[in-house]
């Protein structure tokens, strides 16, 4: 129900990030100096795009439902506590 975006975020882990960083370094390190900058720029673009998806995921059913729930939430802490009691 949450969609592909949430699946990507949930499955992303530090282990995978470290593995990907190491593989990228191994791919870029042997390149001649004049070829490294374009490769690094491509990695930067990919990471930037991925970060944007995490920061502001596209509208999905789960995000839409959470938005509806937020609309119905009380703004006052005392009101919320009163409802919970």
PDB file of N, CA, C and O in Angstrom:
ATOM      1  N   UNK A   1       0.817  -1.189   0.000  1.00  0.00           N
ATOM      2  CA  UNK A   1       0.000   0.000   0.000  1.00  0.00           C
ATOM      3  C   UNK A   1       0.867   1.262   0.000  1.00  0.00           C
ATOM      4  O   UNK A   1       0.490   2.264  -0.608  1.00  0.00           O
ATOM      5  N   UNK A   2       1.999   1.229   0.660  1.00  0.00           N
ATOM      6  CA  UNK A   2       2.817   2.425   0.795  1.00  0.00           C
ATOM      7  C   UNK A   2       3.500   2.813  -0.505  1.00  0.00           C
ATOM      8  O   UNK A   2       3.775   3.994  -0.722  1.00  0.00           O
ATOM      9  N   UNK A   3       3.773   1.875  -1.354  1.00  0.00           N
ATOM     10  CA  UNK A   3       4.370   2.209  -2.636  1.00  0.00           C
ATOM     11  C   UNK A   3       5.868   2.017  -2.677  1.00  0.00           C
ATOM     12  O   UNK A   3       6.517   1.724  -1.672  1.00  0.00           O
ATOM     13  N   UNK A   4       6.391   2.191  -3.871  1.00  0.00           N
ATOM     14  CA  UNK A   4       7.805   1.941  -4.133  1.00  0.00           C
ATOM     15  C   UNK A   4       8.713   2.871  -3.340  1.00  0.00           C
ATOM     16  O   UNK A   4       9.746   2.435  -2.832  1.00  0.00           O
ATOM     17  N   UNK A   5       8.350   4.130  -3.225  1.00  0.00           N
ATOM     18  CA  UNK A   5       9.200   5.098  -2.536  1.00  0.00           C
ATOM     19  C   UNK A   5       9.456   4.679  -1.097  1.00  0.00           C
ATOM     20  O   UNK A   5      10.597   4.694  -0.636  1.00  0.00           O
ATOM     21  N   UNK A   6       8.397   4.303  -0.386  1.00  0.00           N
ATOM     22  CA  UNK A   6       8.564   3.897   1.000  1.00  0.00           C
ATOM     23  C   UNK A   6       9.368   2.609   1.094  1.00  0.00           C
ATOM     24  O   UNK A   6      10.160   2.443   2.022  1.00  0.00           O
ATOM     25  N   UNK A   7       9.176   1.686   0.140  1.00  0.00           N
ATOM     26  CA  UNK A   7       9.956   0.451   0.139  1.00  0.00           C
ATOM     27  C   UNK A   7      11.444   0.755   0.016  1.00  0.00           C
ATOM     28  O   UNK A   7      12.261   0.150   0.710  1.00  0.00           O
ATOM     29  N   UNK A   8      11.796   1.683  -0.858  1.00  0.00           N
ATOM     30  CA  UNK A   8      13.200   2.057  -1.032  1.00  0.00           C
ATOM     31  C   UNK A   8      13.744   2.620   0.266  1.00  0.00           C
ATOM     32  O   UNK A   8      14.847   2.263   0.681  1.00  0.00           O
ATOM     33  N   UNK A   9      12.987   3.497   0.916  1.00  0.00           N
ATOM     34  CA  UNK A   9      13.462   4.111   2.156  1.00  0.00           C
ATOM     35  C   UNK A   9      13.608   3.077   3.267  1.00  0.00           C
ATOM     36  O   UNK A   9      14.576   3.113   4.027  1.00  0.00           O
ATOM     37  N   UNK A  10      12.653   2.159   3.364  1.00  0.00           N
ATOM     38  CA  UNK A  10      12.691   1.163   4.426  1.00  0.00           C
ATOM     39  C   UNK A  10      13.852   0.200   4.229  1.00  0.00           C
ATOM     40  O   UNK A  10      14.516  -0.184   5.192  1.00  0.00           O
ATOM     41  N   UNK A  11      14.097  -0.189   2.981  1.00  0.00           N
ATOM     42  CA  UNK A  11      15.146  -1.174   2.703  1.00  0.00           C
ATOM     43  C   UNK A  11      16.550  -0.587   2.688  1.00  0.00           C
ATOM     44  O   UNK A  11      17.536  -1.325   2.694  1.00  0.00           O
ATOM     45  N   UNK A  12      16.643   0.736   2.668  1.00  0.00           N
ATOM     46  CA  UNK A  12      17.947   1.382   2.653  1.00  0.00           C
ATOM     47  C   UNK A  12      18.588   1.232   4.023  1.00  0.00           C
ATOM     48  O   UNK A  12      17.933   1.438   5.044  1.00  0.00           O
ATOM     49  N   UNK A  13      19.852   0.878   4.049  1.00  0.00           N
ATOM     50  CA  UNK A  13      20.529   0.718   5.337  1.00  0.00           C
ATOM     51  C   UNK A  13      21.954   1.221   5.246  1.00  0.00           C
ATOM     52  O   UNK A  13      22.500   1.386   4.155  1.00  0.00           O
ATOM     53  N   UNK A  14      22.539   1.459   6.379  1.00  0.00           N
ATOM     54  CA  UNK A  14      23.923   1.918   6.419  1.00  0.00           C
ATOM     55  C   UNK A  14      24.857   0.893   5.797  1.00  0.00           C
ATOM     56  O   UNK A  14      25.831   1.262   5.141  1.00  0.00           O
ATOM     57  N   UNK A  15      24.573  -0.390   5.994  1.00  0.00           N
ATOM     58  CA  UNK A  15      25.404  -1.437   5.407  1.00  0.00           C
ATOM     59  C   UNK A  15      25.408  -1.324   3.886  1.00  0.00           C
ATOM     60  O   UNK A  15      26.461  -1.401   3.253  1.00  0.00           O
ATOM     61  N   UNK A  16      24.245  -1.145   3.318  1.00  0.00           N
ATOM     62  CA  UNK A  16      24.145  -1.013   1.861  1.00  0.00           C
ATOM     63  C   UNK A  16      24.828   0.270   1.398  1.00  0.00           C
ATOM     64  O   UNK A  16      25.499   0.281   0.366  1.00  0.00           O
ATOM     65  N   UNK A  17      24.661   1.342   2.153  1.00  0.00           N
ATOM     66  CA  UNK A  17      25.282   2.612   1.788  1.00  0.00           C
ATOM     67  C   UNK A  17      26.801   2.495   1.811  1.00  0.00           C
ATOM     68  O   UNK A  17      27.474   2.977   0.900  1.00  0.00           O
ATOM     69  N   UNK A  18      27.339   1.865   2.833  1.00  0.00           N
ATOM     70  CA  UNK A  18      28.794   1.691   2.909  1.00  0.00           C
ATOM     71  C   UNK A  18      29.300   0.812   1.761  1.00  0.00           C
ATOM     72  O   UNK A  18      30.331   1.108   1.156  1.00  0.00           O
ATOM     73  N   UNK A  19      28.581  -0.255   1.468  1.00  0.00           N
ATOM     74  CA  UNK A  19      28.967  -1.152   0.374  1.00  0.00           C
ATOM     75  C   UNK A  19      28.965  -0.399  -0.959  1.00  0.00           C
ATOM     76  O   UNK A  19      29.887  -0.543  -1.762  1.00  0.00           O
ATOM     77  N   UNK A  20      27.933   0.396  -1.182  1.00  0.00           N
ATOM     78  CA  UNK A  20      27.843   1.171  -2.419  1.00  0.00           C
ATOM     79  C   UNK A  20      28.958   2.212  -2.500  1.00  0.00           C
ATOM     80  O   UNK A  20      29.539   2.419  -3.565  1.00  0.00           O
ATOM     81  N   UNK A  21      29.255   2.861  -1.390  1.00  0.00           N
ATOM     82  CA  UNK A  21      30.326   3.859  -1.376  1.00  0.00           C
ATOM     83  C   UNK A  21      31.670   3.219  -1.699  1.00  0.00           C
ATOM     84  O   UNK A  21      32.471   3.778  -2.449  1.00  0.00           O
ATOM     85  N   UNK A  22      31.906   2.047  -1.129  1.00  0.00           N
ATOM     86  CA  UNK A  22      33.172   1.353  -1.388  1.00  0.00           C
ATOM     87  C   UNK A  22      33.269   0.947  -2.856  1.00  0.00           C
ATOM     88  O   UNK A  22      34.316   1.131  -3.475  1.00  0.00           O
ATOM     89  N   UNK A  23      32.206   0.402  -3.415  1.00  0.00           N
ATOM     90  CA  UNK A  23      32.206  -0.002  -4.821  1.00  0.00           C
ATOM     91  C   UNK A  23      32.417   1.206  -5.739  1.00  0.00           C
ATOM     92  O   UNK A  23      33.114   1.114  -6.750  1.00  0.00           O
ATOM     93  N   UNK A  24      31.815   2.324  -5.379  1.00  0.00           N
ATOM     94  CA  UNK A  24      31.990   3.546  -6.171  1.00  0.00           C
ATOM     95  C   UNK A  24      33.440   4.012  -6.107  1.00  0.00           C
ATOM     96  O   UNK A  24      34.013   4.398  -7.126  1.00  0.00           O
ATOM     97  N   UNK A  25      34.031   3.978  -4.925  1.00  0.00           N
ATOM     98  CA  UNK A  25      35.436   4.377  -4.775  1.00  0.00           C
ATOM     99  C   UNK A  25      36.344   3.454  -5.584  1.00  0.00           C
ATOM    100  O   UNK A  25      37.285   3.920  -6.226  1.00  0.00           O
ATOM    101  N   UNK A  26      36.068   2.147  -5.559  1.00  0.00           N
ATOM    102  CA  UNK A  26      36.881   1.201  -6.332  1.00  0.00           C
ATOM    103  C   UNK A  26      36.738   1.435  -7.838  1.00  0.00           C
ATOM    104  O   UNK A  26      37.681   1.205  -8.595  1.00  0.00           O
ATOM    105  N   UNK A  27      35.578   1.884  -8.265  1.00  0.00           N
ATOM    106  CA  UNK A  27      35.346   2.145  -9.689  1.00  0.00           C
ATOM    107  C   UNK A  27      36.022   3.445 -10.116  1.00  0.00           C
ATOM    108  O   UNK A  27      36.552   3.533 -11.224  1.00  0.00           O
ATOM    109  N   UNK A  28      36.007   4.444  -9.254  1.00  0.00           N
ATOM    110  CA  UNK A  28      36.538   5.760  -9.620  1.00  0.00           C
ATOM    111  C   UNK A  28      38.054   5.857  -9.418  1.00  0.00           C
ATOM    112  O   UNK A  28      38.732   6.518 -10.205  1.00  0.00           O
ATOM    113  N   UNK A  29      38.587   5.225  -8.401  1.00  0.00           N
ATOM    114  CA  UNK A  29      40.010   5.362  -8.058  1.00  0.00           C
ATOM    115  C   UNK A  29      40.960   5.049  -9.213  1.00  0.00           C
ATOM    116  O   UNK A  29      41.922   5.792  -9.407  1.00  0.00           O
ATOM    117  N   UNK A  30      40.738   3.993  -9.982  1.00  0.00           N
ATOM    118  CA  UNK A  30      41.706   3.700 -11.050  1.00  0.00           C
ATOM    119  C   UNK A  30      41.604   4.617 -12.280  1.00  0.00           C
ATOM    120  O   UNK A  30      42.461   4.564 -13.162  1.00  0.00           O
ATOM    121  N   UNK A  31      40.580   5.439 -12.339  1.00  0.00           N
ATOM    122  CA  UNK A  31      40.402   6.307 -13.505  1.00  0.00           C
ATOM    123  C   UNK A  31      41.491   7.381 -13.550  1.00  0.00           C
ATOM    124  O   UNK A  31      41.981   7.813 -12.507  1.00  0.00           O
ATOM    125  N   UNK A  32      41.868   7.809 -14.754  1.00  0.00           N
ATOM    126  CA  UNK A  32      42.776   8.954 -14.857  1.00  0.00           C
ATOM    127  C   UNK A  32      42.125  10.183 -14.220  1.00  0.00           C
ATOM    128  O   UNK A  32      40.900  10.300 -14.210  1.00  0.00           O
ATOM    129  N   UNK A  33      42.923  11.077 -13.702  1.00  0.00           N
ATOM    130  CA  UNK A  33      42.408  12.249 -12.982  1.00  0.00           C
ATOM    131  C   UNK A  33      41.380  13.032 -13.787  1.00  0.00           C
ATOM    132  O   UNK A  33      40.400  13.512 -13.216  1.00  0.00           O
ATOM    133  N   UNK A  34      41.570  13.176 -15.087  1.00  0.00           N
ATOM    134  CA  UNK A  34      40.643  13.964 -15.896  1.00  0.00           C
ATOM    135  C   UNK A  34      39.290  13.277 -16.095  1.00  0.00           C
ATOM    136  O   UNK A  34      38.338  13.918 -16.541  1.00  0.00           O
ATOM    137  N   UNK A  35      39.191  12.001 -15.776  1.00  0.00           N
ATOM    138  CA  UNK A  35      37.921  11.276 -15.911  1.00  0.00           C
ATOM    139  C   UNK A  35      37.184  11.126 -14.577  1.00  0.00           C
ATOM    140  O   UNK A  35      36.025  10.712 -14.548  1.00  0.00           O
ATOM    141  N   UNK A  36      37.844  11.456 -13.498  1.00  0.00           N
ATOM    142  CA  UNK A  36      37.220  11.287 -12.182  1.00  0.00           C
ATOM    143  C   UNK A  36      36.106  12.286 -11.928  1.00  0.00           C
ATOM    144  O   UNK A  36      35.037  11.917 -11.443  1.00  0.00           O
ATOM    145  N   UNK A  37      36.348  13.555 -12.254  1.00  0.00           N
ATOM    146  CA  UNK A  37      35.352  14.590 -11.964  1.00  0.00           C
ATOM    147  C   UNK A  37      33.981  14.300 -12.581  1.00  0.00           C
ATOM    148  O   UNK A  37      32.972  14.434 -11.888  1.00  0.00           O
ATOM    149  N   UNK A  38      33.907  13.902 -13.872  1.00  0.00           N
ATOM    150  CA  UNK A  38      32.580  13.581 -14.415  1.00  0.00           C
ATOM    151  C   UNK A  38      31.899  12.405 -13.702  1.00  0.00           C
ATOM    152  O   UNK A  38      30.681  12.406 -13.522  1.00  0.00           O
ATOM    153  N   UNK A  39      32.683  11.413 -13.303  1.00  0.00           N
ATOM    154  CA  UNK A  39      32.112  10.267 -12.580  1.00  0.00           C
ATOM    155  C   UNK A  39      31.618  10.685 -11.201  1.00  0.00           C
ATOM    156  O   UNK A  39      30.544  10.268 -10.767  1.00  0.00           O
ATOM    157  N   UNK A  40      32.393  11.496 -10.525  1.00  0.00           N
ATOM    158  CA  UNK A  40      31.986  11.986  -9.201  1.00  0.00           C
ATOM    159  C   UNK A  40      30.738  12.856  -9.326  1.00  0.00           C
ATOM    160  O   UNK A  40      29.846  12.783  -8.481  1.00  0.00           O
ATOM    161  N   UNK A  41      30.669  13.675 -10.371  1.00  0.00           N
ATOM    162  CA  UNK A  41      29.481  14.514 -10.589  1.00  0.00           C
ATOM    163  C   UNK A  41      28.244  13.650 -10.818  1.00  0.00           C
ATOM    164  O   UNK A  41      27.158  13.991 -10.349  1.00  0.00           O
ATOM    165  N   UNK A  42      28.395  12.538 -11.534  1.00  0.00           N
ATOM    166  CA  UNK A  42      27.251  11.638 -11.765  1.00  0.00           C
ATOM    167  C   UNK A  42      26.792  11.000 -10.456  1.00  0.00           C
ATOM    168  O   UNK A  42      25.591  10.889 -10.211  1.00  0.00           O
ATOM    169  N   UNK A  43      27.729  10.583  -9.621  1.00  0.00           N
ATOM    170  CA  UNK A  43      27.381  10.022  -8.310  1.00  0.00           C
ATOM    171  C   UNK A  43      26.668  11.087  -7.474  1.00  0.00           C
ATOM    172  O   UNK A  43      25.669  10.795  -6.816  1.00  0.00           O
ATOM    173  N   UNK A  44      27.176  12.313  -7.498  1.00  0.00           N
ATOM    174  CA  UNK A  44      26.546  13.411  -6.757  1.00  0.00           C
ATOM    175  C   UNK A  44      25.108  13.632  -7.212  1.00  0.00           C
ATOM    176  O   UNK A  44      24.216  13.832  -6.388  1.00  0.00           O
ATOM    177  N   UNK A  45      24.880  13.593  -8.539  1.00  0.00           N
ATOM    178  CA  UNK A  45      23.515  13.771  -9.053  1.00  0.00           C
ATOM    179  C   UNK A  45      22.593  12.658  -8.545  1.00  0.00           C
ATOM    180  O   UNK A  45      21.468  12.915  -8.116  1.00  0.00           O
ATOM    181  N   UNK A  46      23.090  11.416  -8.601  1.00  0.00           N
ATOM    182  CA  UNK A  46      22.271  10.282  -8.172  1.00  0.00           C
ATOM    183  C   UNK A  46      21.930  10.402  -6.686  1.00  0.00           C
ATOM    184  O   UNK A  46      20.778  10.226  -6.289  1.00  0.00           O
ATOM    185  N   UNK A  47      22.934  10.699  -5.876  1.00  0.00           N
ATOM    186  CA  UNK A  47      22.715  10.814  -4.430  1.00  0.00           C
ATOM    187  C   UNK A  47      21.767  11.974  -4.129  1.00  0.00           C
ATOM    188  O   UNK A  47      20.902  11.865  -3.260  1.00  0.00           O
ATOM    189  N   UNK A  48      21.933  13.084  -4.848  1.00  0.00           N
ATOM    190  CA  UNK A  48      21.034  14.221  -4.656  1.00  0.00           C
ATOM    191  C   UNK A  48      19.595  13.877  -4.979  1.00  0.00           C
ATOM    192  O   UNK A  48      18.685  14.244  -4.236  1.00  0.00           O
ATOM    193  N   UNK A  49      19.379  13.173  -6.084  1.00  0.00           N
ATOM    194  CA  UNK A  49      18.022  12.760  -6.455  1.00  0.00           C
ATOM    195  C   UNK A  49      17.441  11.796  -5.428  1.00  0.00           C
ATOM    196  O   UNK A  49      16.271  11.902  -5.061  1.00  0.00           O
ATOM    197  N   UNK A  50      18.249  10.867  -4.972  1.00  0.00           N
ATOM    198  CA  UNK A  50      17.788   9.902  -3.969  1.00  0.00           C
ATOM    199  C   UNK A  50      17.431  10.626  -2.669  1.00  0.00           C
ATOM    200  O   UNK A  50      16.419  10.321  -2.037  1.00  0.00           O
ATOM    201  N   UNK A  51      18.265  11.578  -2.283  1.00  0.00           N
ATOM    202  CA  UNK A  51      17.991  12.356  -1.076  1.00  0.00           C
ATOM    203  C   UNK A  51      16.695  13.140  -1.174  1.00  0.00           C
ATOM    204  O   UNK A  51      15.968  13.256  -0.188  1.00  0.00           O
ATOM    205  N   UNK A  52      16.394  13.682  -2.352  1.00  0.00           N
ATOM    206  CA  UNK A  52      15.145  14.419  -2.538  1.00  0.00           C
ATOM    207  C   UNK A  52      13.932  13.506  -2.371  1.00  0.00           C
ATOM    208  O   UNK A  52      12.916  13.914  -1.809  1.00  0.00           O
ATOM    209  N   UNK A  53      14.039  12.273  -2.860  1.00  0.00           N
ATOM    210  CA  UNK A  53      12.926  11.324  -2.710  1.00  0.00           C
ATOM    211  C   UNK A  53      12.703  11.006  -1.244  1.00  0.00           C
ATOM    212  O   UNK A  53      11.564  10.873  -0.796  1.00  0.00           O
ATOM    213  N   UNK A  54      13.794  10.883  -0.496  1.00  0.00           N
ATOM    214  CA  UNK A  54      13.656  10.619   0.944  1.00  0.00           C
ATOM    215  C   UNK A  54      13.102  11.854   1.653  1.00  0.00           C
ATOM    216  O   UNK A  54      12.211  11.740   2.494  1.00  0.00           O
ATOM    217  N   UNK A  55      13.625  13.028   1.317  1.00  0.00           N
ATOM    218  CA  UNK A  55      13.210  14.265   1.986  1.00  0.00           C
ATOM    219  C   UNK A  55      11.760  14.610   1.688  1.00  0.00           C
ATOM    220  O   UNK A  55      11.002  14.957   2.594  1.00  0.00           O
ATOM    221  N   UNK A  56      11.372  14.515   0.410  1.00  0.00           N
ATOM    222  CA  UNK A  56      10.013  14.855   0.002  1.00  0.00           C
ATOM    223  C   UNK A  56       9.490  13.782  -0.931  1.00  0.00           C
ATOM    224  O   UNK A  56       9.500  13.955  -2.149  1.00  0.00           O
ATOM    225  N   UNK A  57       9.034  12.672  -0.366  1.00  0.00           N
ATOM    226  CA  UNK A  57       8.558  11.576  -1.216  1.00  0.00           C
ATOM    227  C   UNK A  57       7.341  11.991  -2.037  1.00  0.00           C
ATOM    228  O   UNK A  57       6.533  12.814  -1.606  1.00  0.00           O
ATOM    229  N   UNK A  58       7.225  11.403  -3.236  1.00  0.00           N
ATOM    230  CA  UNK A  58       6.044  11.714  -4.042  1.00  0.00           C
ATOM    231  C   UNK A  58       4.772  11.247  -3.334  1.00  0.00           C
ATOM    232  O   UNK A  58       4.814  10.381  -2.459  1.00  0.00           O
ATOM    233  N   UNK A  59       3.665  11.827  -3.721  1.00  0.00           N
ATOM    234  CA  UNK A  59       2.398  11.474  -3.088  1.00  0.00           C
ATOM    235  C   UNK A  59       2.117   9.985  -3.282  1.00  0.00           C
ATOM    236  O   UNK A  59       2.158   9.480  -4.404  1.00  0.00           O
ATOM    237  N   UNK A  60       1.841   9.306  -2.215  1.00  0.00           N
ATOM    238  CA  UNK A  60       1.511   7.888  -2.244  1.00  0.00           C
ATOM    239  C   UNK A  60       0.273   7.689  -1.371  1.00  0.00           C
ATOM    240  O   UNK A  60      -0.104   8.592  -0.624  1.00  0.00           O
ATOM    241  N   UNK A  61      -0.356   6.532  -1.456  1.00  0.00           N
ATOM    242  CA  UNK A  61      -1.528   6.299  -0.605  1.00  0.00           C
ATOM    243  C   UNK A  61      -1.235   6.488   0.883  1.00  0.00           C
ATOM    244  O   UNK A  61      -2.048   7.060   1.610  1.00  0.00           O
ATOM    245  N   UNK A  62      -0.073   6.009   1.336  1.00  0.00           N
ATOM    246  CA  UNK A  62       0.265   6.132   2.763  1.00  0.00           C
ATOM    247  C   UNK A  62       0.461   7.595   3.136  1.00  0.00           C
ATOM    248  O   UNK A  62      -0.030   8.045   4.171  1.00  0.00           O
ATOM    249  N   UNK A  63       1.169   8.330   2.305  1.00  0.00           N
ATOM    250  CA  UNK A  63       1.393   9.748   2.604  1.00  0.00           C
ATOM    251  C   UNK A  63       0.071  10.517   2.587  1.00  0.00           C
ATOM    252  O   UNK A  63      -0.146  11.397   3.419  1.00  0.00           O
ATOM    253  N   UNK A  64      -0.799  10.191   1.653  1.00  0.00           N
ATOM    254  CA  UNK A  64      -2.102  10.834   1.566  1.00  0.00           C
ATOM    255  C   UNK A  64      -2.917  10.572   2.837  1.00  0.00           C
ATOM    256  O   UNK A  64      -3.526  11.488   3.389  1.00  0.00           O
ATOM    257  N   UNK A  65      -2.923   9.314   3.297  1.00  0.00           N
ATOM    258  CA  UNK A  65      -3.685   8.960   4.505  1.00  0.00           C
ATOM    259  C   UNK A  65      -3.123   9.679   5.721  1.00  0.00           C
ATOM    260  O   UNK A  65      -3.884  10.157   6.563  1.00  0.00           O
ATOM    261  N   UNK A  66      -1.793   9.761   5.824  1.00  0.00           N
ATOM    262  CA  UNK A  66      -1.200  10.474   6.956  1.00  0.00           C
ATOM    263  C   UNK A  66      -1.583  11.954   6.926  1.00  0.00           C
ATOM    264  O   UNK A  66      -1.807  12.565   7.971  1.00  0.00           O
ATOM    265  N   UNK A  67      -1.657  12.521   5.730  1.00  0.00           N
ATOM    266  CA  UNK A  67      -2.088  13.909   5.604  1.00  0.00           C
ATOM    267  C   UNK A  67      -3.506  14.109   6.099  1.00  0.00           C
ATOM    268  O   UNK A  67      -3.805  15.092   6.778  1.00  0.00           O
ATOM    269  N   UNK A  68      -4.387  13.165   5.755  1.00  0.00           N
ATOM    270  CA  UNK A  68      -5.763  13.248   6.237  1.00  0.00           C
ATOM    271  C   UNK A  68      -5.829  13.141   7.755  1.00  0.00           C
ATOM    272  O   UNK A  68      -6.586  13.863   8.404  1.00  0.00           O
ATOM    273  N   UNK A  69      -5.037  12.245   8.312  1.00  0.00           N
ATOM    274  CA  UNK A  69      -5.002  12.085   9.774  1.00  0.00           C
ATOM    275  C   UNK A  69      -4.529  13.379  10.422  1.00  0.00           C
ATOM    276  O   UNK A  69      -5.089  13.812  11.429  1.00  0.00           O
ATOM    277  N   UNK A  70      -3.495  14.001   9.847  1.00  0.00           N
ATOM    278  CA  UNK A  70      -2.986  15.256  10.407  1.00  0.00           C
ATOM    279  C   UNK A  70      -4.031  16.357  10.387  1.00  0.00           C
ATOM    280  O   UNK A  70      -4.085  17.184  11.297  1.00  0.00           O
ATOM    281  N   UNK A  71      -4.860  16.369   9.354  1.00  0.00           N
ATOM    282  CA  UNK A  71      -5.912  17.380   9.285  1.00  0.00           C
ATOM    283  C   UNK A  71      -6.880  17.268  10.462  1.00  0.00           C
ATOM    284  O   UNK A  71      -7.405  18.270  10.949  1.00  0.00           O
ATOM    285  N   UNK A  72      -7.107  16.026  10.912  1.00  0.00           N
ATOM    286  CA  UNK A  72      -8.051  15.816  11.998  1.00  0.00           C
ATOM    287  C   UNK A  72      -7.449  15.915  13.385  1.00  0.00           C
ATOM    288  O   UNK A  72      -8.172  15.858  14.379  1.00  0.00           O
ATOM    289  N   UNK A  73      -6.144  16.061  13.467  1.00  0.00           N
ATOM    290  CA  UNK A  73      -5.499  16.135  14.780  1.00  0.00           C
ATOM    291  C   UNK A  73      -5.813  17.448  15.473  1.00  0.00           C
ATOM    292  O   UNK A  73      -6.007  18.479  14.829  1.00  0.00           O
ATOM    293  N   UNK A  74      -5.858  17.392  16.777  1.00  0.00           N
ATOM    294  CA  UNK A  74      -6.040  18.591  17.579  1.00  0.00           C
ATOM    295  C   UNK A  74      -4.722  19.350  17.629  1.00  0.00           C
ATOM    296  O   UNK A  74      -3.655  18.738  17.664  1.00  0.00           O
ATOM    297  N   UNK A  75      -4.788  20.651  17.634  1.00  0.00           N
ATOM    298  CA  UNK A  75      -3.576  21.473  17.683  1.00  0.00           C
ATOM    299  C   UNK A  75      -3.128  21.736  19.114  1.00  0.00           C
ATOM    300  O   UNK A  75      -1.967  22.073  19.348  1.00  0.00           O
ATOM    301  N   UNK A  76      -4.034  21.587  20.066  1.00  0.00           N
ATOM    302  CA  UNK A  76      -3.734  21.906  21.446  1.00  0.00           C
ATOM    303  C   UNK A  76      -3.300  20.644  22.201  1.00  0.00           C
ATOM    304  O   UNK A  76      -3.981  19.620  22.161  1.00  0.00           O
ATOM    305  N   UNK A  77      -2.173  20.734  22.879  1.00  0.00           N
ATOM    306  CA  UNK A  77      -1.693  19.607  23.677  1.00  0.00           C
ATOM    307  C   UNK A  77      -2.697  19.247  24.784  1.00  0.00           C
ATOM    308  O   UNK A  77      -2.994  18.065  24.964  1.00  0.00           O
ATOM    309  N   UNK A  78      -3.225  20.220  25.526  1.00  0.00           N
ATOM    310  CA  UNK A  78      -4.218  19.868  26.565  1.00  0.00           C
ATOM    311  C   UNK A  78      -5.442  19.143  25.975  1.00  0.00           C
ATOM    312  O   UNK A  78      -5.957  18.211  26.594  1.00  0.00           O
ATOM    313  N   UNK A  79      -5.909  19.558  24.795  1.00  0.00           N
ATOM    314  CA  UNK A  79      -7.037  18.870  24.171  1.00  0.00           C
ATOM    315  C   UNK A  79      -6.699  17.426  23.855  1.00  0.00           C
ATOM    316  O   UNK A  79      -7.503  16.524  24.088  1.00  0.00           O
ATOM    317  N   UNK A  80      -5.511  17.215  23.326  1.00  0.00           N
ATOM    318  CA  UNK A  80      -5.079  15.855  22.982  1.00  0.00           C
ATOM    319  C   UNK A  80      -4.987  14.997  24.232  1.00  0.00           C
ATOM    320  O   UNK A  80      -5.434  13.850  24.223  1.00  0.00           O
ATOM    321  N   UNK A  81      -4.421  15.524  25.297  1.00  0.00           N
ATOM    322  CA  UNK A  81      -4.301  14.780  26.560  1.00  0.00           C
ATOM    323  C   UNK A  81      -5.689  14.458  27.104  1.00  0.00           C
ATOM    324  O   UNK A  81      -5.921  13.354  27.597  1.00  0.00           O
ATOM    325  N   UNK A  82      -6.594  15.395  27.020  1.00  0.00           N
ATOM    326  CA  UNK A  82      -7.961  15.180  27.507  1.00  0.00           C
ATOM    327  C   UNK A  82      -8.621  14.038  26.740  1.00  0.00           C
ATOM    328  O   UNK A  82      -9.298  13.204  27.341  1.00  0.00           O
ATOM    329  N   UNK A  83      -8.433  13.988  25.424  1.00  0.00           N
ATOM    330  CA  UNK A  83      -9.036  12.926  24.606  1.00  0.00           C
ATOM    331  C   UNK A  83      -8.437  11.585  24.977  1.00  0.00           C
ATOM    332  O   UNK A  83      -9.148  10.582  25.020  1.00  0.00           O
ATOM    333  N   UNK A  84      -7.134  11.549  25.246  1.00  0.00           N
ATOM    334  CA  UNK A  84      -6.453  10.284  25.571  1.00  0.00           C
ATOM    335  C   UNK A  84      -6.824   9.765  26.953  1.00  0.00           C
ATOM    336  O   UNK A  84      -6.697   8.569  27.215  1.00  0.00           O
ATOM    337  N   UNK A  85      -7.273  10.633  27.831  1.00  0.00           N
ATOM    338  CA  UNK A  85      -7.595  10.209  29.187  1.00  0.00           C
ATOM    339  C   UNK A  85      -8.991   9.718  29.171  1.00  0.00           C
ATOM    340  O   UNK A  85      -9.509   9.298  30.206  1.00  0.00           O
TER     341      UNK A  85
END
